[in-house]
Amino acid sequence: MKKQSILCFAIMLFILQVTFGQNFQINNNNFGAVGKITGSIQDSATNKPIEYATISVIGYEENQTVTGGITDGKGKFIVEKIPFGSYKVKLTFIGYSTVTLDSIKITPQKMVIDLGVQTLSQKTIQMGEVEVTGQKSAIEFAIDKMVVNVEKTLPAAGGSVIDVLKNTPSVNVDMDNNISLRGNSNVTILLDGRPSGVTDPDMLEQMPASAIEKIEIVTNPSAKYDADGTAGIINLITKKQQEMNWNGMIQANAGTRDNYGSSINLNFKQNDWNIFGSYDNRFNTFGMSGTIDRYTILPAGNINAHQEIKTRYKGFSQNFKIGADYSLDELNSFNTSILFNNGDGKFDNKSENRNEVSVGGDSASNYLGNNNAENERSTFDYTLSYKRKFSNPSQELTADFYYSNSVNNEDLNKFMDYTFGSQFPTNTIDLERTFSDNKNRLTSIKADYVVPVGETGKFETGAKSIFRIRNIDYKVEDFDYIVNSWINDTSQSNDFEYDEQIHAAYAMYSDNINKFKYQVGLRLEQAITRSEQKTLNLEYKKNYFSVIPTIHLSQEIAEGQELKLSYSRRLNRPPIQMVNPFIRYMDPLNAWAGNPYLKPEYTDSYEFGHNLIVGKSSLFSNIFYRKIHDNINQLTELRENNVTVSTFRNISEVQSYGIEFNGFTQLFDWWNLNGGFSFYGTKFDPNTAGLSNTNTSSIWNTRLTSMINLGWNTDLQFNFFYMSSNVTPQSKSKGMFFSDLGLKKTLLDNKLSISFRVNDVFNAMKFRNETNGYNFYSTINFKPNSQVFSISIQYNINNYMPKYEKRNEDSNSTNENGNPGY
């Protein structure tokens, strides 16, 4: 009886096992009866995530790839729909060694395999029996952008952001701090992926380089980017730490010619909160001296005007930033931050003007000029972001609100002492003062959604609205000696307002087929603009709709080699200064005026690139071509009373082209070199009015950076830059060069560093230009006070290592999934 009971119990267990086993298999079959592999990939040297690394799942017996995937911006991956069986998993990325993981089994009992964090070593190539590993450079090249690591550049020790940009490939900065990218000044400058009042070039001269972690250069943006900026995007990423507990960094610097600065960064992270803050300031002094000569040919005679000018600027700027990240749970998080910037400056311009006149019987007419200006500026930026994650790590929803309000006020006093002559006013002393109030308010809201498609595909979409109001209130007063008081000059005073709305939506799909990757996108934008010249009681309206397609392709052709091809359409909206028609006089001989009828210019941009990595050396080359429609160009006209007026026009069509080479090599373990060569050319419409020189322009430049490790935790760095002469349709600028030298010593287990830097070692920087018009010829020669000696001290608290700021970009940068920001 007992044996029968045991037999019956065993039979019942067998029946239950078969029944539940079948039910379990049926339920699993309803979900595809397949498993998945997850994990993340990081750089072994920096522990930073690697985006676009390839994961290949290979059948163990047949040795063929079954499926695969790529990593997102956090370096994470998930490969789904893997049949039961045994596999090898291969992890690869261009310029890195390959890692293969064996004995990966997908079974009904274990359908999800988490590989955890895997690391790849940079640029490791086996050459015979010798293994060589590349070193990180101050400049890195990602799939869609170039990244400058500011802390590894000379200006990081006491320099400004402008100083860093002067040594950045593809970027040019002229004597007025005007920034151009590949010879094109229509570049969009962002702070942490958003437009900000502190990205004005003059304010970047005030911003210390120590406040910036990285600079991203994007020359051919995708559809996710705002369409502004025909040349591309320069994105400044501020420092922020996200380690547990608290840490920070303190820095101070001092230099010749009254240049000083300091900064502090603090961060505290615990549990679900991360609180960060920073403060920096900069006192800087800048001077320049030079001459302007103008030769005017008139039917009744000639006028030769000679000006000797000396300028000096002394300014102060400071930035406060505070923010917090909060994780509500594993799927929902918030980020908020406030940035406040304020500063002031004093500008002094002295000029001595001599004129030889053969008109009306006068032989000479001279005057002395002295312009003194004071400005005050402030910017307030506020951001609020929300992120929603899902069970699939590649799926994400984000929403952002951004508000910025900036004010820039300038008071200018002009003093003119004249010698009588028919070409100039008869007052012995002419006094004038101007008051300029500039306001810029911007509000934007946006939402983005990312969802994976299939095994390796990804679909992205989003919408955004921007509301911008800008106002320039310009008031001029002249001193009247008769009534002994200041009188408003209505001929120059004006109040101009420009309102703009931009509503946009985009969609983008990306995927890869083995080693071939592609991304296609489409962006639609509707712009609504209204400008009002209140002084003249004139109103201008312009609405336009833009279609912005983009495509990016890449193909890995061999170990360490990759080809890239991309196309994008960009547009350049004329800024407020270009559309205000009022004439503003800089001095009695020079003025400029805007053109309210300017249209936005559109650019079709094509780019082809090749990346090559061999051993300890790498070479990145690019060829680009742009066709610009309704190009906006500055032209100089000679008007009555020998006054030249600079204004703006839409030239029918412009073509630009160029080639760039950027490379890195490690000659020895203690000596690294990186450098580049760039050539840019432009072809204008030969029928454009006012172009008297030629219908083409060209320029080339080269740079070289040498980093030598002297031992004893000491590094020596030398930078050299040369820019050739530049011939444009109306002018020619002569070539120039400059070089910088720096020495850095680290102490106390890398907690303390002391740096010494020399800007323009040979004091060789000069700006020289020749301009030809219909009946005039002028030359400009200026020498800035560019040679500065400085010393900087930095101390890291709790092993501070700055990282990318956690942010959901308002526009045009890289979000946490590693995709271009929107």
PEFEN-V959906 format. One record per residue. RES is the residue in three letters. SS is DSSP state (helix for helix, strand for strand, loop for the rest). Layout:
res: <RES & RES>
ss: <SS & SS>
This chain:
res: <MET & LYS & LYS & GLN & SER & ILE & LEU & CYS & PHE & ALA & ILE & MET & LEU & PHE & ILE & LEU & GLN & VAL & THR & PHE & GLY & GLN & ASN & PHE & GLN & ILE & ASN & ASN & ASN & ASN & PHE & GLY & ALA & VAL & GLY & LYS & ILE & THR & GLY & SER & ILE & GLN & ASP & SER & ALA & THR & ASN & LYS & PRO & ILE & GLU & TYR & ALA & THR & ILE & SER & VAL & ILE & GLY & TYR & GLU & GLU & ASN & GLN & THR & VAL & THR & GLY & GLY & ILE & THR & ASP & GLY & LYS & GLY & LYS & PHE & ILE & VAL & GLU & LYS & ILE & PRO & PHE & GLY & SER & TYR & LYS & VAL & LYS & LEU & THR & PHE & ILE & GLY & TYR & SER & THR & VAL & THR & LEU & ASP & SER & ILE & LYS & ILE & THR & PRO & GLN & LYS & MET & VAL & ILE & ASP & LEU & GLY & VAL & GLN & THR & LEU & SER & GLN & LYS & THR & ILE & GLN & MET & GLY & GLU & VAL & GLU & VAL & THR & GLY & GLN & LYS & SER & ALA & ILE & GLU & PHE & ALA & ILE & ASP & LYS & MET & VAL & VAL & ASN & VAL & GLU & LYS & THR & LEU & PRO & ALA & ALA & GLY & GLY & SER & VAL & ILE & ASP & VAL & LEU & LYS & ASN & THR & PRO & SER & VAL & ASN & VAL & ASP & MET & ASP & ASN & ASN & ILE & SER & LEU & ARG & GLY & ASN & SER & ASN & VAL & THR & ILE & LEU & LEU & ASP & GLY & ARG & PRO & SER & GLY & VAL & THR & ASP & PRO & ASP & MET & LEU & GLU & GLN & MET & PRO & ALA & SER & ALA & ILE & GLU & LYS & ILE & GLU & ILE & VAL & THR & ASN & PRO & SER & ALA & LYS & TYR & ASP & ALA & ASP & GLY & THR & ALA & GLY & ILE & ILE & ASN & LEU & ILE & THR & LYS & LYS & GLN & GLN & GLU & MET & ASN & TRP & ASN & GLY & MET & ILE & GLN & ALA & ASN & ALA & GLY & THR & ARG & ASP & ASN & TYR & GLY & SER & SER & ILE & ASN & LEU & ASN & PHE & LYS & GLN & ASN & ASP & TRP & ASN & ILE & PHE & GLY & SER & TYR & ASP & ASN & ARG & PHE & ASN & THR & PHE & GLY & MET & SER & GLY & THR & ILE & ASP & ARG & TYR & THR & ILE & LEU & PRO & ALA & GLY & ASN & ILE & ASN & ALA & HIS & GLN & GLU & ILE & LYS & THR & ARG & TYR & LYS & GLY & PHE & SER & GLN & ASN & PHE & LYS & ILE & GLY & ALA & ASP & TYR & SER & LEU & ASP & GLU & LEU & ASN & SER & PHE & ASN & THR & SER & ILE & LEU & PHE & ASN & ASN & GLY & ASP & GLY & LYS & PHE & ASP & ASN & LYS & SER & GLU & ASN & ARG & ASN & GLU & VAL & SER & VAL & GLY & GLY & ASP & SER & ALA & SER & ASN & TYR & LEU & GLY & ASN & ASN & ASN & ALA & GLU & ASN & GLU & ARG & SER & THR & PHE & ASP & TYR & THR & LEU & SER & TYR & LYS & ARG & LYS & PHE & SER & ASN & PRO & SER & GLN & GLU & LEU & THR & ALA & ASP & PHE & TYR & TYR & SER & ASN & SER & VAL & ASN & ASN & GLU & ASP & LEU & ASN & LYS & PHE & MET & ASP & TYR & THR & PHE & GLY & SER & GLN & PHE & PRO & THR & ASN & THR & ILE & ASP & LEU & GLU & ARG & THR & PHE & SER & ASP & ASN & LYS & ASN & ARG & LEU & THR & SER & ILE & LYS & ALA & ASP & TYR & VAL & VAL & PRO & VAL & GLY & GLU & THR & GLY & LYS & PHE & GLU & THR & GLY & ALA & LYS & SER & ILE & PHE & ARG & ILE & ARG & ASN & ILE & ASP & TYR & LYS & VAL & GLU & ASP & PHE & ASP & TYR & ILE & VAL & ASN & SER & TRP & ILE & ASN & ASP & THR & SER & GLN & SER & ASN & ASP & PHE & GLU & TYR & ASP & GLU & GLN & ILE & HIS & ALA & ALA & TYR & ALA & MET & TYR & SER & ASP & ASN & ILE & ASN & LYS & PHE & LYS & TYR & GLN & VAL & GLY & LEU & ARG & LEU & GLU & GLN & ALA & ILE & THR & ARG & SER & GLU & GLN & LYS & THR & LEU & ASN & LEU & GLU & TYR & LYS & LYS & ASN & TYR & PHE & SER & VAL & ILE & PRO & THR & ILE & HIS & LEU & SER & GLN & GLU & ILE & ALA & GLU & GLY & GLN & GLU & LEU & LYS & LEU & SER & TYR & SER & ARG & ARG & LEU & ASN & ARG & PRO & PRO & ILE & GLN & MET & VAL & ASN & PRO & PHE & ILE & ARG & TYR & MET & ASP & PRO & LEU & ASN & ALA & TRP & ALA & GLY & ASN & PRO & TYR & LEU & LYS & PRO & GLU & TYR & THR & ASP & SER & TYR & GLU & PHE & GLY & HIS & ASN & LEU & ILE & VAL & GLY & LYS & SER & SER & LEU & PHE & SER & ASN & ILE & PHE & TYR & ARG & LYS & ILE & HIS & ASP & ASN & ILE & ASN & GLN & LEU & THR & GLU & LEU & ARG & GLU & ASN & ASN & VAL & THR & VAL & SER & THR & PHE & ARG & ASN & ILE & SER & GLU & VAL & GLN & SER & TYR & GLY & ILE & GLU & PHE & ASN & GLY & PHE & THR & GLN & LEU & PHE & ASP & TRP & TRP & ASN & LEU & ASN & GLY & GLY & PHE & SER & PHE & TYR & GLY & THR & LYS & PHE & ASP & PRO & ASN & THR & ALA & GLY & LEU & SER & ASN & THR & ASN & THR & SER & SER & ILE & TRP & ASN & THR & ARG & LEU & THR & SER & MET & ILE & ASN & LEU & GLY & TRP & ASN & THR & ASP & LEU & GLN & PHE & ASN & PHE & PHE & TYR & MET & SER & SER & ASN & VAL & THR & PRO & GLN & SER & LYS & SER & LYS & GLY & MET & PHE & PHE & SER & ASP & LEU & GLY & LEU & LYS & LYS & THR & LEU & LEU & ASP & ASN & LYS & LEU & SER & ILE & SER & PHE & ARG & VAL & ASN & ASP & VAL & PHE & ASN & ALA & MET & LYS & PHE & ARG & ASN & GLU & THR & ASN & GLY & TYR & ASN & PHE & TYR & SER & THR & ILE & ASN & PHE & LYS & PRO & ASN & SER & GLN & VAL & PHE & SER & ILE & SER & ILE & GLN & TYR & ASN & ILE & ASN & ASN & TYR & MET & PRO & LYS & TYR & GLU & LYS & ARG & ASN & GLU & ASP & SER & ASN & SER & THR & ASN & GLU & ASN & GLY & ASN & PRO & GLY & TYR>
ss: <loop & helix & helix & helix & helix & helix & helix & helix & helix & helix & helix & helix & helix & helix & helix & helix & helix & helix & helix & helix & helix & helix & helix & helix & helix & helix & helix & helix & helix & helix & loop & loop & loop & loop & strand & strand & strand & strand & strand & strand & strand & strand & strand & loop & loop & loop & loop & loop & strand & loop & loop & loop & loop & strand & strand & strand & strand & strand & strand & loop & loop & loop & loop & loop & strand & strand & strand & strand & strand & strand & loop & loop & loop & loop & loop & strand & strand & strand & strand & strand & strand & strand & loop & loop & strand & strand & strand & strand & strand & strand & strand & strand & loop & loop & loop & strand & loop & loop & strand & strand & strand & strand & strand & strand & strand & strand & strand & loop & loop & strand & loop & strand & strand & strand & strand & strand & strand & strand & strand & strand & loop & strand & loop & strand & strand & strand & strand & loop & loop & strand & strand & strand & strand & loop & loop & loop & loop & loop & strand & strand & strand & loop & loop & loop & loop & strand & strand & strand & strand & helix & helix & helix & loop & helix & helix & helix & loop & loop & loop & strand & helix & helix & helix & helix & helix & helix & loop & loop & loop & loop & strand & strand & strand & loop & loop & loop & loop & loop & strand & strand & strand & loop & loop & strand & loop & loop & strand & strand & strand & strand & strand & loop & loop & strand & loop & loop & helix & helix & helix & loop & helix & helix & helix & helix & helix & helix & loop & strand & helix & helix & helix & strand & strand & strand & strand & strand & strand & strand & loop & loop & loop & loop & loop & loop & loop & loop & loop & strand & loop & loop & loop & strand & strand & strand & strand & strand & strand & strand & loop & strand & loop & loop & loop & loop & strand & strand & strand & strand & strand & strand & strand & strand & strand & strand & strand & loop & loop & loop & strand & strand & strand & strand & strand & strand & strand & strand & strand & strand & strand & strand & loop & loop & strand & strand & strand & strand & strand & strand & strand & strand & strand & strand & strand & strand & strand & strand & strand & strand & strand & strand & strand & strand & strand & strand & strand & strand & strand & strand & loop & loop & strand & strand & strand & strand & strand & strand & strand & strand & strand & strand & strand & strand & strand & strand & strand & strand & strand & strand & strand & strand & strand & strand & strand & strand & strand & strand & strand & loop & loop & loop & loop & strand & strand & strand & strand & strand & strand & strand & strand & strand & strand & strand & strand & strand & strand & strand & strand & strand & strand & strand & strand & strand & strand & strand & strand & strand & strand & loop & loop & loop & loop & loop & loop & strand & loop & loop & strand & strand & strand & strand & strand & strand & strand & strand & strand & strand & strand & strand & strand & strand & strand & strand & strand & strand & strand & strand & strand & strand & strand & loop & loop & loop & loop & loop & loop & strand & strand & strand & strand & strand & strand & strand & strand & strand & strand & strand & strand & strand & strand & strand & strand & strand & strand & strand & strand & strand & strand & strand & loop & loop & loop & loop & loop & loop & loop & loop & loop & loop & strand & strand & strand & strand & strand & strand & strand & strand & strand & strand & strand & strand & strand & strand & strand & strand & strand & strand & strand & strand & strand & strand & strand & strand & strand & loop & loop & loop & strand & strand & strand & strand & strand & strand & strand & strand & strand & strand & strand & strand & strand & strand & strand & strand & strand & strand & strand & strand & strand & strand & strand & strand & loop & loop & loop & loop & strand & strand & strand & strand & loop & loop & loop & loop & loop & strand & strand & strand & strand & strand & strand & strand & strand & strand & strand & strand & strand & strand & strand & strand & strand & strand & strand & strand & strand & loop & loop & strand & strand & strand & strand & strand & strand & strand & strand & strand & strand & strand & strand & strand & strand & strand & strand & strand & strand & loop & loop & loop & loop & strand & strand & strand & strand & strand & strand & strand & strand & strand & strand & strand & strand & strand & strand & strand & strand & strand & strand & strand & strand & strand & loop & loop & strand & strand & strand & strand & strand & strand & strand & strand & strand & strand & strand & strand & loop & loop & loop & helix & helix & helix & helix & loop & loop & loop & strand & strand & strand & strand & strand & loop & loop & strand & strand & strand & strand & loop & loop & loop & loop & loop & loop & loop & strand & strand & strand & strand & strand & strand & strand & strand & strand & strand & strand & strand & strand & strand & loop & loop & strand & strand & strand & strand & strand & strand & strand & strand & strand & strand & strand & strand & strand & strand & strand & strand & strand & strand & strand & strand & strand & strand & strand & helix & helix & helix & strand & strand & strand & strand & strand & strand & strand & strand & strand & strand & strand & strand & strand & strand & strand & strand & strand & strand & strand & strand & strand & strand & strand & strand & strand & strand & loop & loop & strand & strand & strand & strand & strand & strand & strand & strand & strand & strand & strand & strand & strand & strand & loop & loop & loop & loop & loop & loop & loop & loop & loop & loop & loop & strand & strand & strand & strand & strand & strand & strand & strand & strand & strand & strand & strand & strand & strand & strand & strand & loop & loop & strand & strand & strand & strand & strand & strand & strand & strand & strand & strand & loop & loop & strand & strand & loop & loop & loop & strand & strand & strand & loop & loop & strand & strand & strand & strand & strand & strand & strand & strand & strand & strand & strand & strand & loop & loop & loop & loop & strand & strand & strand & strand & strand & strand & strand & strand & loop & loop & loop & loop & loop & loop & loop & strand & strand & strand & strand & strand & strand & loop & loop & loop & strand & strand & strand & strand & strand & strand & strand & strand & strand & loop & loop & loop & strand & strand & strand & strand & strand & strand & strand & strand & strand & strand & loop & loop & loop & loop & loop & strand & loop & loop & loop & loop & loop & loop & loop & loop & loop & loop & strand & loop & loop & loop & loop & loop & strand & loop & loop>
